Amino acid sequence: MKQYFFQTQTEEETKKFAEKLELLVRPGDVITLEGDLGAGKTTFTKGLGAGLGVRRTINSPTFTIIKEYMGEIPFYHMDVYRLEESDEDIGFDEYFQGDGVTVVEWASFIEDFLPNERLAIEIRRKDEYTREIAMTPTGEHYEFICKELYR
């Protein structure tokens, strides 16, 4: 599986990079995010949400698990960290096959519920400001997204 690597130097650059996805994503897309605490998963999500026209403040839904936002299309933000030891399906398919874009932080905790085709992103902290964004597409559509971003 091919990976695509990008680097950002500031929080604002990470948001701007994620905003670029707005032109490439479509309803039903699933983007998974992995990375240590403070790596920039929520920052990335804020950028994507802004690109999709979300005007509300986006923050981590750690205690509610799923937050729904309305922009140009629905935007679903999941933080499934609290489901690490759970096998409970809380209606993931409704989001994954729905009419919006879904971002899942800590997606490895619900691997069995994730669609086969998705864009997996891992954000790594290189130093205090620098982030490496590794994207692994599964499926032609997600491969197209990565190639477009890489140009």
Buried (B, 14 or more C-beta within 10 A) or exposed (E): EEEBEBEBEEBEBBBBBBBBBBEBBEEBBBBBBBBEEEBBBBBBBBBBBBBBEBEEEBEBBEEEBBBBBEBEBBBBBBBBBBBEEEEEEBEBEEBBEBEBBBBBBBBEBBEEBBBEBBBBBBBBBEEEEBBBBBBBBBBEBBBEBBEEBEE
